[in-house]
Amino acid sequence: MKKEMTLPVSSLGCGRESSGRSSWLASFKAFCLGCAPVLFLSAFYSRLLEMRVTPRQTLHLLHAQCAFFVLLFPLPFSPWVRLLFLLWFVLSVRGCRRAGLR
């Protein structure tokens, strides 16, 4: 008589451990994408840009706007901090392009 054992494969894959942080982050992202202010801004941006803007793209636009305003905020930051703000702005604009906004 041959004895065999079958173990179910998890959806995460082999060698990966599930973390509470990723599930918390996913639920927070789902909450942000479905909340009323983001949906309102998404409709506003859609009318303003004359193209359909998803809530995910809206969050990318808000991120780029925040980085832009911090970059131009009139406080005496050192040049190195300004350079970091510029890098943040460039990366946020790059994220907008990856999200489908051109």
Steps between C-alpha positions, in 0.01 A plus 500: 500500500643836391463795738477850350429837648376803307548847639302795366703780340434843642404785270806698614746262342785296635734654753297813562351591832176691525529818698234703674649816356419415140140415581469820704647700214267339247194575712613861549552538125153358432353742754676797337390400152137473605459802727274787393761781475719295266201410284393866493851611399511225239181635341636855524829407331307309233299810415805725518730282286219381267606139542403225742709514819481202736528535879848344484609764250346764726721390787803519270402856401457600865840356580663703221319816608612455860861450391482808278364726774756378754773565243387859451404570862675825601698383800879521529592136439856402422585423137532129583146489635377686192678242287318221687170681445581529130579128485171425676313715246670334202421153635137594565461633144657179375242308704225701331635402161509133601139527619393600150494878531691679229 
